[in-house]
Amino acid sequence: MHESHRRAAEQHELAAHAHRTAAEHNEKGDNPTSNWHAERALEYSNHAYELAKDAHTKSGQMVTL
């Protein structure tokens, strides 16, 4: 389960990086590149959400001995 949380965190980091890159390109007026990075950020964010949701579900299924 720890692996699921780690993978979700990695995807969140990738999303944050893509958001920052999109913002930098937007400030420079490079809209096509900005949009491309924004789309990648959304994909990473969605994937991170699914991984986090799965990790949360699995953590709720854990049984103590």
C-alpha positions, 0 to 999 in steps of 0.5 A: 500500500505504501507503494500506491501512496508513493506513486500518487505523490509522484503523479502530484509532483509531475502535475505541479511541475507541468502547471508551473511550466504551463504558467511560465509559457503562458507568461511568455505568450506561448499559448500552444506550449502552455496549453500542451503543458496544462493538458499534461498537468490535468492528466497527471492530476487525474492519474494521481487522484485515481491512485490516491483513491485506490490507495485510500480504499486499500488502506481501509481494507487492512485488517489488524491482527 
